[in-house]
């Protein structure tokens, strides 16, 4: 797993909204862990989640700020930024700029064995806290 592959995944999938790039880091058995209280999302559910996020933040940009990589596992720190222009979860659009610092951990085996180990956002979204 290279820094370039991780950056391309975030550019293509998160910034451009092109979910065809999910294969760069996500295997068919991918699981997205949002919270210990909720079951993980599968790949289809994560695609739907990203579509909703992109709808709420259509000009969202994601930048990889730091990555530690041993070739088999990567820990990534990234920043999300955008203007809240559409419905997001239970929140109506605020038209305010929002940004969050998050982290992710990925493991890579063979091409068929890539999977996300889990990703945890830092903090919770609150449109009134901008």
Backbone bond lengths (Angstrom), bond angles and torsions (degrees), N, CA, C in turn:
res aa  C-N    CA-C-N  psi(-1)  N-CA   C-N-CA  omega(-1)  CA-C   N-CA-C  phi
1 X - - - 1.447 - - 1.528 107.83 -
2 X 1.303 116.21 126.73 1.457 120.01 -177.48 1.526 110.92 -110.96
3 X 1.314 115.11 159.76 1.463 121.18 175.61 1.526 109.63 -58.71
4 X 1.328 116.73 -39.06 1.464 120.57 179.74 1.523 111.78 -61.77
5 X 1.348 117.77 -40.19 1.463 120.98 179.40 1.527 110.66 -65.15
6 X 1.334 116.57 -42.02 1.463 120.60 179.62 1.525 110.25 -65.11
7 X 1.321 117.29 -46.42 1.470 120.45 179.11 1.524 111.33 -62.01
8 X 1.331 117.10 -40.48 1.466 120.39 179.68 1.528 110.86 -65.62
9 X 1.324 117.32 -38.80 1.465 120.83 175.97 1.530 110.30 -58.19
10 X 1.322 117.72 -50.16 1.466 120.25 -179.00 1.521 111.87 -66.95
11 X 1.322 118.10 -36.96 1.463 120.74 178.27 1.521 110.55 -64.63
12 X 1.331 116.07 -51.96 1.461 120.49 -173.89 1.526 112.18 -71.16
13 X 1.331 117.21 -49.02 1.465 120.75 -172.99 1.518 112.04 -81.17
14 X 1.325 117.61 -48.45 1.464 120.71 -172.74 1.522 112.89 -87.65
15 X 1.332 118.20 -44.64 1.465 119.88 -177.28 1.523 111.98 -80.62
16 X 1.342 117.82 -45.94 1.462 120.73 -177.96 1.528 112.81 -87.25
17 X 1.333 117.79 -16.80 1.455 120.77 179.42 1.519 113.90 75.45
18 X 1.328 117.71 22.64 1.462 122.60 -179.26 1.531 108.83 -99.61
19 X 1.343 116.48 97.36 1.461 118.91 -174.99 1.526 113.54 -73.61
20 X 1.327 118.21 -3.46 1.466 119.23 175.26 1.527 111.16 -67.07
21 X 1.326 117.40 -14.91 1.465 121.26 177.76 1.517 113.86 -86.12
22 X 1.332 117.61 3.30 1.463 119.59 -178.35 1.523 111.87 -63.79
23 X 1.333 117.45 -23.68 1.464 120.27 179.30 1.530 112.57 -63.70
24 X 1.336 117.61 -17.33 1.457 120.59 -178.66 1.535 112.05 -61.59
25 X 1.341 117.98 -35.91 1.464 121.42 179.13 1.522 113.54 -129.78
26 X 1.325 119.22 -7.61 1.461 121.14 -171.61 1.523 111.55 -116.04
27 X 1.329 115.88 118.61 1.464 121.74 175.50 1.526 109.11 -80.98
28 X 1.331 117.44 166.97 1.470 119.59 178.07 1.534 113.27 -58.10
29 X 1.331 118.24 -25.88 1.476 120.47 179.01 1.530 112.43 -95.87
30 X 1.326 116.69 20.40 1.465 123.69 178.92 1.526 111.31 -51.25
31 X 1.328 116.35 142.54 1.460 122.43 173.40 1.523 108.51 -134.44
32 X 1.335 116.50 130.74 1.468 122.89 179.42 1.518 107.58 -107.07
33 X 1.321 116.15 113.27 1.459 122.16 -178.97 1.526 109.29 -93.57
34 X 1.326 115.99 109.23 1.456 121.51 -179.19 1.519 111.95 -92.12
35 X 1.322 116.33 -34.09 1.457 120.54 -172.48 1.524 108.98 -160.48
36 X 1.333 117.22 147.30 1.469 118.96 175.75 1.531 112.04 -65.94
37 X 1.327 117.48 -19.83 1.462 121.61 -178.26 1.523 112.88 -85.88
38 X 1.336 118.30 -12.10 1.468 121.94 -176.19 1.526 109.76 -118.43
39 X 1.329 116.96 147.34 1.470 118.11 174.17 1.532 109.41 -67.53
40 X 1.329 117.51 151.66 1.471 119.50 179.83 1.526 111.38 -67.50
41 X 1.318 114.76 153.83 1.461 121.37 176.84 1.520 109.33 -84.97
42 X 1.336 116.86 143.48 1.459 119.58 172.18 1.532 108.15 -86.20
43 X 1.300 117.21 -178.30 1.467 121.32 -174.42 1.531 112.00 -61.76
44 X 1.316 118.06 -42.29 1.468 120.72 179.13 1.515 111.76 -65.15
45 X 1.322 116.71 -41.85 1.464 120.47 178.30 1.527 111.08 -65.63
46 X 1.335 117.09 -36.39 1.463 120.30 177.83 1.528 109.98 -67.45
47 X 1.330 117.73 -38.33 1.476 120.43 175.98 1.527 110.12 -59.62
48 X 1.340 116.62 -44.97 1.466 120.72 179.00 1.528 110.80 -63.38
49 X 1.323 117.04 -40.88 1.469 121.77 179.15 1.522 110.71 -61.82
50 X 1.322 115.81 -44.90 1.471 119.94 179.47 1.523 111.39 -64.95
51 X 1.338 117.29 -37.63 1.471 120.33 178.44 1.531 109.62 -62.66
52 X 1.328 117.27 -41.52 1.462 120.39 177.70 1.517 112.32 -65.95
53 X 1.313 116.30 -40.06 1.465 120.72 178.21 1.526 110.73 -65.10
54 X 1.332 116.28 -43.09 1.473 120.47 179.20 1.532 110.74 -66.01
55 X 1.329 117.26 -32.65 1.456 120.62 177.45 1.528 110.88 -67.30
56 X 1.331 116.53 -39.44 1.466 121.19 179.77 1.527 111.97 -74.92
57 X 1.334 116.06 -33.08 1.472 122.01 -178.65 1.531 108.30 -126.26
58 X 1.344 118.57 72.41 1.471 120.76 -171.75 1.526 115.10 -63.77
59 X 1.305 118.28 -22.15 1.462 120.36 179.84 1.524 111.35 -110.36
60 X 1.325 116.42 25.99 1.461 121.04 -178.61 1.532 110.77 -60.66
61 X 1.315 114.75 140.82 1.463 122.37 175.78 1.515 107.99 -123.57
62 X 1.317 115.91 140.63 1.458 121.76 179.04 1.517 107.79 -125.24
63 X 1.324 116.01 130.21 1.458 119.59 177.43 1.522 109.51 -124.76
64 X 1.326 115.59 136.45 1.455 121.43 174.71 1.517 106.56 -83.64
65 X 1.334 116.24 117.20 1.460 120.90 -176.45 1.524 112.62 -93.80
66 X 1.321 116.48 -31.52 1.462 119.83 -177.28 1.523 108.70 -156.12
67 X 1.339 116.24 145.93 1.455 120.28 176.69 1.510 109.71 -147.42
68 X 1.313 116.12 135.09 1.460 122.76 171.54 1.514 105.39 -110.94
69 X 1.330 116.43 128.02 1.457 120.49 -170.94 1.521 109.29 -141.21
70 X 1.340 116.36 126.64 1.464 119.27 175.25 1.524 111.42 -107.78
71 X 1.324 117.58 11.61 1.456 122.19 -179.99 1.520 112.50 96.31
72 X 1.314 118.50 -29.96 1.460 122.91 179.08 1.528 112.68 -110.16
73 X 1.317 116.26 -24.72 1.457 121.19 -177.33 1.526 108.41 -140.22
74 X 1.309 116.14 140.30 1.462 120.72 178.75 1.517 109.60 -129.47
75 X 1.314 116.38 133.00 1.466 122.84 171.08 1.521 106.06 -107.32
76 X 1.319 116.47 128.03 1.462 121.46 -171.59 1.524 110.35 -124.53
77 X 1.336 115.83 136.40 1.463 121.54 170.49 1.516 106.62 -112.52
78 X 1.352 115.85 123.59 1.454 119.68 -177.99 1.518 110.60 -131.96
79 X 1.331 115.82 159.45 1.461 121.57 179.25 1.531 108.61 -121.53
80 X 1.334 114.42 132.32 1.461 122.66 176.45 1.516 107.94 -105.40
81 X 1.317 117.53 137.59 1.463 120.71 177.34 1.520 109.13 -146.52
82 X 1.322 115.93 140.73 1.449 120.38 177.67 1.515 110.53 179.82
83 X 1.321 116.27 176.15 1.454 122.67 178.32 1.530 107.77 -104.80
84 X 1.316 116.33 130.93 1.464 123.02 -176.94 1.535 108.82 -77.06
85 X 1.338 116.30 97.64 1.467 121.79 -173.99 1.530 114.64 -109.25
86 X 1.336 117.99 -7.97 1.465 120.69 -178.39 1.517 110.85 -140.00
87 X 1.330 115.84 171.32 1.453 121.31 178.89 1.526 109.96 -56.54
88 X 1.329 117.44 133.26 1.459 122.08 177.36 1.514 107.92 -136.31
89 X 1.334 116.16 114.30 1.453 122.41 -173.05 1.529 107.60 52.99
90 X 1.314 118.85 -122.83 1.471 121.15 -179.12 1.524 112.22 -95.52
91 X 1.343 117.33 8.91 1.460 121.28 -173.58 1.521 111.84 -101.83
92 X 1.323 115.69 126.78 1.463 121.38 174.12 1.533 108.42 -71.91
93 X 1.324 117.91 158.01 1.465 120.31 179.46 1.533 111.74 -56.83
94 X 1.328 115.76 137.30 1.465 120.53 177.80 1.518 111.56 -104.10
95 X 1.330 116.75 -18.41 1.468 123.69 -175.15 1.531 111.24 62.61
96 X 1.325 116.28 20.44 1.467 122.02 178.50 1.520 110.13 -103.66
97 X 1.309 114.95 151.27 1.455 121.32 175.88 1.519 108.72 -72.28
98 X 1.323 115.52 138.09 1.451 121.39 -179.77 1.517 108.95 -134.19
99 X 1.296 117.19 146.51 1.454 121.58 176.94 1.514 109.97 -150.65
100 X 1.311 116.22 145.15 1.453 121.78 -179.99 1.520 109.75 -140.84
101 X 1.306 114.58 146.76 1.457 121.93 173.51 1.521 106.81 -100.89
102 X 1.329 117.68 128.61 1.459 122.61 -177.52 1.522 109.68 -133.12
103 X 1.320 114.68 171.69 1.459 119.24 177.84 1.523 109.40 -137.77
104 X 1.309 116.90 157.40 1.458 122.01 178.19 1.503 110.08 -145.05
105 X 1.324 115.98 153.83 1.461 122.00 176.21 1.518 107.04 -129.73
106 X 1.325 115.74 129.84 1.460 122.04 -177.89 1.514 109.63 -129.03
107 X 1.331 116.53 145.28 1.465 122.24 174.20 1.514 107.79 -118.21
108 X 1.314 116.53 144.46 1.463 120.50 178.82 1.514 108.87 -127.73
109 X 1.315 115.66 130.44 1.453 121.80 170.13 1.506 105.48 -113.36
110 X 1.314 116.70 -131.84 1.449 120.16 171.09 1.516 108.84 -70.91
111 X 1.313 116.59 174.23 1.465 120.59 -178.49 1.532 111.39 -54.91
112 X 1.332 117.81 -35.75 1.459 121.44 -179.27 1.523 112.77 -82.12
113 X 1.334 118.39 -8.69 1.461 121.46 -174.13 1.521 112.92 -108.59
114 X 1.317 118.89 11.43 1.464 120.43 178.20 1.515 109.51 -71.69
115 X 1.315 116.24 135.63 1.460 119.98 178.58 1.516 108.57 -155.02
116 X 1.299 115.39 152.93 1.459 119.33 174.03 1.513 107.76 -84.48
117 X 1.321 117.73 129.93 1.456 121.66 177.25 1.514 110.69 -76.84
118 X 1.294 116.42 -30.90 1.458 120.71 179.81 1.502 108.86 154.66
119 X 1.307 115.71 148.79 1.459 120.14 179.60 1.507 106.91 -137.52
120 X 1.286 115.17 136.46 1.456 119.69 -177.10 1.511 109.29 -127.02
121 X 1.316 116.13 124.36 1.457 120.56 175.12 1.519 109.29 -73.46
122 X 1.299 117.02 148.75 1.458 121.92 176.50 1.510 107.54 -95.19
123 X 1.307 116.90 112.58 1.463 120.77 -177.82 1.514 111.06 87.17
124 X 1.285 116.42 171.08 1.459 122.88 179.42 1.526 108.77 -115.59
125 X 1.331 116.27 152.16 1.458 120.65 179.81 1.514 109.79 -71.55
126 X 1.284 116.22 129.44 1.459 122.20 174.58 1.516 107.20 -142.40
127 X 1.349 118.20 104.78 1.457 120.15 -175.03 1.529 113.50 -65.81
128 X 1.319 117.51 -15.27 1.455 119.77 179.16 1.527 112.17 -85.58
129 X 1.326 116.09 -7.45 1.472 122.14 -176.98 1.519 109.29 -108.66
130 X 1.335 117.45 67.16 1.469 121.37 -176.40 1.509 111.26 -115.71
